[in-house]
Amino acid sequence: MPLLEKRINTESWFSSDAHFNHLYPSSIRLLAQRHWTPLVVARKAANFLAAESNVKILDIGSGVGKFCLAAAHYKPKAFYYGIEQRKD
């Protein structure tokens, strides 16, 4: 798949929280409303935390990783690390 086509497909994932949440199985998606960072919040946080290139950002209690994935989409020149203690 050409890079531009991949980028267009990726953009659709981040067009809304509902779109993004469908990347996960329904059993995990049930937690979305209560526990997941909304995309608008992830974007604002990424803009603040990754104002410069090559910064390292640690998300403790990252759950399914939505914040790290979204922040990396919005600010790809930073490094994101997510840590979660729950196995599932």
N, C-alpha and C positions, 0 to 999 in steps of 0.2 A: 504494500500500500504506500503510495507516495506520501512524503512528509506533510504536504499541505492538506491532503485528504485526512490524515491522522489528526492534524490540528483541528480541522473542522469537526470531526467526530468528537474529539475531546471537549471542544467548546460546548457542544450540546449537553454534555454531562453536567456542566457547571452553569447551565441556563436557569436552573431552579433547584431548590432543595428536593422537590419531588423527583425530578429527573435524576439527580445524583443518588438519591436513596435507592432507586431501582437497580443500582449496580450490585446491591447486596441481596442475599436470600431473604425471603419474607420473615423468617424467624428472627433474623437480626434487625430487619427493617422496623419491626414493632417497637424497638427502643428509640427510634429516630426522634420523635417529637419531644421526648422527655430528656434524652441524654446527649444528643448530637449538637454540635456547634452549627448554627445557621450559616449559610454561605456568606451572607452580608457581614456577619461578625468575623468570620475567618478572613475575609478580604481586608477589613479595617485593621485587624490585628496584624496581618501579614505586612500591610503597608507601614505600620508603626514599627514592628519588630525587625523587618528586613529592609530598612531604609537604605542600607548600604549593601553592596555585594559581598558574598562569602561569609556572612554571619552564620552562626550556628544557633538553632532554636530547638529547645527541648520541650516536648509536650508530655508531661507526667500525667498518667491516667488517660492515655490517648484513646482508649476504647477501640473502635473499629478503624481509627485513623483518619476520620473525615477532616479534622483540622489540618493535619500534615499534608494530606493530598490536595485540599483546596488551597492552602497557603502556598504550596509548591507550584500550583497552577498559576496563581496570581503573581508570585514573586519567585521565579525559578532560579535566580542567582544566589539563593541562600540554601543552607543545608538544614533539613528538618529531621528530627529524631523523635519517634513516639515510643513511649514505654507504657505497657499495660500489665497489670498483675493477674488479671483473670485469664484463664486458659481459653475459654470460649469467646 
